Amino acid sequence: MTIRKEIIALLSTGEWTAKDISQAMHIPEKEVYNHLEHVQRSLKGALGIKAPACLSCGFTFTKRRTFRAPSRCPLCKSEHIKDPLFFLLQQKRKDMSHPPLL
């Protein structure tokens, strides 16, 4: 199984930070971010991301497009930032687009 398929399998079990994924997969955290970008492309939008947030003032980085956590909060300048969480979105079943025939 490839590293990216293993990451997808991990993400299917719940929410993971990049640090948690790197420890579970025994790869550097920097590599995890690169793999997550490719996983997002291959899953075509089924990768969910819970936005990072400032632990001091509560500011949430909702408009952020990168996977990495920001270095500090733009409001209070605190460096205590909660890491983003990654997970798989539940996909709608394609065969449910048409109701079953009775």
C-alpha positions in Angstrom: 0.0 0.0 0.0 1.3 3.4 -0.9 1.9 6.2 1.7 -1.0 8.2 0.3 -3.4 5.2 0.4 -2.3 4.6 4.0 -2.9 8.3 4.8 -6.4 8.0 3.3 -7.0 4.9 5.5 -5.9 6.8 8.6 -8.2 9.8 7.7 -11.1 7.4 7.3 -10.8 6.6 11.1 -11.3 10.2 12.3 -9.7 13.6 12.6 -5.9 13.8 12.5 -3.4 16.7 12.7 -0.4 16.6 10.3 1.8 15.9 13.4 -0.4 12.9 14.3 -0.2 11.5 10.7 3.6 12.0 10.6 4.0 10.0 13.9 1.7 7.2 12.8 3.3 6.9 9.4 6.9 7.5 10.6 7.5 10.3 8.0 8.5 13.9 8.5 5.7 16.4 9.0 6.8 18.4 6.0 6.2 15.4 3.8 2.7 15.0 5.2 1.6 18.4 3.9 2.8 17.4 0.4 1.0 14.1 0.5 -2.2 15.8 1.8 -2.2 18.1 -1.2 -2.1 15.1 -3.5 -4.7 13.3 -1.4 -7.1 16.2 -1.8 -6.7 16.2 -5.6 -7.2 12.5 -5.8 -10.3 12.5 -3.6 -11.8 15.5 -5.5 -12.9 17.5 -2.6 -13.7 14.7 -0.1 -10.9 15.8 2.2 -12.3 17.9 5.0 -10.2 20.4 6.9 -11.1 21.9 10.3 -9.6 25.3 10.2 -6.8 26.3 12.6 -7.7 28.7 15.4 -5.9 31.0 17.8 -5.9 29.6 21.3 -5.6 33.1 22.8 -8.3 35.1 21.2 -10.3 32.5 19.3 -9.7 33.8 15.8 -10.4 31.1 13.2 -8.4 31.0 9.9 -11.4 30.1 7.7 -10.1 31.7 4.5 -6.7 30.0 4.6 -5.9 27.8 1.6 -2.7 26.1 2.7 -2.6 23.0 4.9 0.1 24.3 7.2 -0.9 26.1 10.4 -0.1 29.8 10.4 2.8 31.1 12.5 0.8 33.7 14.5 -2.6 35.3 14.8 -3.3 38.4 12.8 -5.4 39.9 15.5 -3.5 39.4 18.8 -0.1 38.3 17.4 -0.1 35.2 19.6 1.8 32.2 18.4 -0.5 29.7 20.2 -2.3 28.3 17.2 -4.4 25.1 17.2 -3.3 22.9 14.3 -5.8 22.2 11.5 -7.5 18.8 11.6 -7.9 16.6 8.5 -10.6 14.1 7.9 -12.6 12.4 5.1 -16.0 13.8 4.3 -18.8 11.3 4.0 -19.6 10.9 0.4 -23.1 10.5 -0.9 -23.7 7.2 -2.6 -23.9 7.6 -6.3 -26.5 4.8 -6.6 -29.0 6.8 -4.5 -29.5 9.4 -7.2 -32.4 7.3 -8.5 -34.8 5.6 -6.1 -34.8 1.8 -6.3 -37.5 0.1 -8.3 -40.0 -1.9 -6.3 
